Amino acid sequence: MNLKWVYWGATVLLALMYVAGGVMYLTNIPLVQGTFAQLGYPAYLVPILAVVKLAAAVTIVWRFSVALTDLAYAGMLFHLLLALAAHLGVGDMAFAPAIVGLVLLVASFLTQNAARKKPSPYGSLAALRSISPR
C-alpha cells in the first residue's frame, strides 16, 4: 500500500479526532470538567487542553515547522497515554478513543516522511529500523 495514503488517512482522522475533542471541550466545559474530576484531573485543564488540541491538529496537518510538528506529535502521544491510563485507573472502560488515537498517531508519525517534502529526522520507518536491535 502506498505510504502517502496511510499517512494522509491517519493524519486527517487524527486531526479530526482532536478538532472534535477541542470543540467539544470548549462547548461543553461544565460536562467535561465533571468528567475530568471523576478521572482525577483538575477542572482548569479543560479550556487549556481544548486550545492545545486544536493547535496540535492544525500543526500536524499544516506542518509549517517540522520541529513544531514533532512537538505536537509528542504532546499527542503523552495526552493519549495519560487519557488511557486515567480511564483504566478509575475502572472506566471508555478508553477506546485513546487506543484508536494511539494507532492513528503511530501510523501518521511513522509514515510522515513518505508524504511530506520536509522530512522529520525522527518520523520514518527507516529511523525506527535504525534504532531497533538486530
Secondary structure, 3 states (H helix, E strand, C coil): CCHHHHHHHHHHHHHHHHHHHHHHHHHCHHHHHHHHHHHCCCCCHHHHHHHHHHHHHHHHHHCCCHHHHHHHHHHHHHHHHHHHHHHHHCCCCCCHHHHHHHHHHHHHHHHHHHHCCCCCCCCCHHHHHHHCCC
